[in-house]
Amino acid sequence: MVDQLNHLLDQFTEPEQKRLLDFLASPYFNKRLELVQLAKLMLARHSGKLKKEDLWASIFPDEVFEDVKLRLLKSDLLKLVEIFLTTEQAGELKDTRKLLQLKEKLRSKNLHKRYAAADRRLGKLNTKKGLGSEWAWLKYELQRESVRYKIGQRSTKRQDFISLHQQLENCYLIESLRMACQGLANQTIDPGQLEFESLRRALGAKDFSLKLEEDDVLAQYYYCYLMLSKPGNPVPFREFSAGLDRLKNWSKHEARDLVLLAVNSCIRRVNAGDPKAGNEALDLYQFGLDQHLLQDNGKLSRFTFNNIVALALKSENVERAGAFINTYSDQISPAYRQSTVALNLARLAYAKGLMNEAIDQLQSAKDQDVLTTLNIRVLQLRVYQQLAEQRLFDSSLDAFDIYLRRRKDSLDYHYKAYRKLVSYLRQFRRLNLHESEQLEHFKESIIREVGLPEKSWLLKLCDA
């Protein structure tokens, strides 16, 4: 519980911290002064991680330390912090939803003048410019509320119900495409044929092309769906890219998700040998960075950072990878910056053939999480193989195998994948590279294997 609270509070920006303390000081939400004191102590940057005895002494200076009571206090604070997160309102989408809820309350109380005033305030928000699936659903709810009000006033017209039903159908179609895109992108984790029969019927309807022309959100998801379901067709990517500028009016997280889905389709094409797809994916990443879609509170996830560098290097954009590292290193959270930058500088050095520099960077990288450790250990193996340091290679491979076995429960699907890699590397070490038939059989088994990391490297080892 303590770790969860600390981790949650660590994510708060300074403005969020101030709003949280105002929230806790409000007697409507909290009447316990000790919870306000605890929050102030835990949020204070200069305090670091205070010992629990120090926390207790600051809050209850005249009482004997009670571990259970302090843990309950932290548990209560965690619950209030989570309630605070649900009350946070920012941006036009959330402001619009608040006004929608107000209109519903005013209608139920028959306060017609206040209802009209809320309606005018809603009009000033200019909801028509909002785009995306979430905006589409919100517009449907707004339209539904308007119809409900008219029903109460006995002023509804036939067109009101027709328009409402059309908006509902559109929302369903957009959401169906959104979920289909997510499902297709997930196939690398959970392979298998996906059936979207009702969606296919909707896309085959006579009026679908007309809907596509009238609705930019529908079009954006449709072309993303085609990119993922028909990766060999270049037209969907061109159409999708043409609509990128409209994503500025989407909610941030939905726009980010759509950009990453498009990146996913490009990466599949990279893996299938399409030389242009790497640059297209990097351009999508750059759009996301420029529009601050990929950053949270100005910070860039180390996983996104790793993915961009890896993609640039895989696409043989070495200079672009180096420029990205130099430009965006400062945006990584300080807790992970050193290890992330060191790992990616090692990758860059490896790509340039500077093996000793790569070793130096790897030795300085701190393995703060399992995914970083996996990347570090695999790159170590690649460097030792390149340097023909077979004893170091074998000892590192043994250590890697032991690490995987010890972390089996926390690695999830990565465990099986990387155990396959270890197995193939052991097989490679036993191969007689002068026996062409044996080598060819080994290469064929690599190609057939599903869910095997570092396939391209293994194949290059066979051809070296």
Salt bridges, closest charged atoms under 4 A:
GLU34 OE2 - ARG32 NE 3.21
GLU63 OE1 - LYS69 NZ 3.40
ASP67 OD1 - LYS52 NZ 3.02
ASP67 OD2 - ARG71 NE 2.91
ASP76 OD2 - ARG32 NH1 2.80
GLU88 OE2 - ARG19 NH2 2.70
GLU92 OE2 - LYS129 NZ 3.90
ASP119 OD1 - LYS103 NZ 2.70
GLU134 OE2 - HIS253 NE2 2.51
GLU141 OE1 - ARG97 NH1 3.10
GLU145 OE2 - ARG107 NE 2.71
ASP160 OD1 - LYS150 NZ 3.31
GLU169 OE2 - HIS165 ND1 3.78
GLU175 OE1 - ARG178 NH1 3.74
GLU195 OE1 - ARG200 NH2 2.87
GLU197 OE1 - ARG200 NH2 3.50
ASP207 OD2 - LYS211 NZ 3.84
ASP216 OD2 - ARG246 NE 3.71
ASP245 OD1 - LYS248 NZ 2.64
ASP257 OD1 - ARG256 NE 3.99
ASP274 OD2 - ARG269 NH2 3.07
GLU280 OE1 - ARG269 NH2 2.69
ASP283 OD1 - ARG320 NH2 2.85
ASP296 OD1 - ARG256 NH1 3.56
ASP369 OD2 - ARG302 NE 2.87
ASP394 OD1 - ARG429 NE 2.79
ASP398 OD1 - ARG426 NH1 2.97
ASP401 OD1 - ARG405 NE 3.54
ASP401 OD1 - ARG419 NE 3.12
ASP401 OD2 - ARG426 NH2 3.25
GLU449 OE2 - LYS420 NZ 3.30
GLU454 OE1 - ARG382 NH1 2.84
ASP463 OD1 - LYS443 NZ 2.91
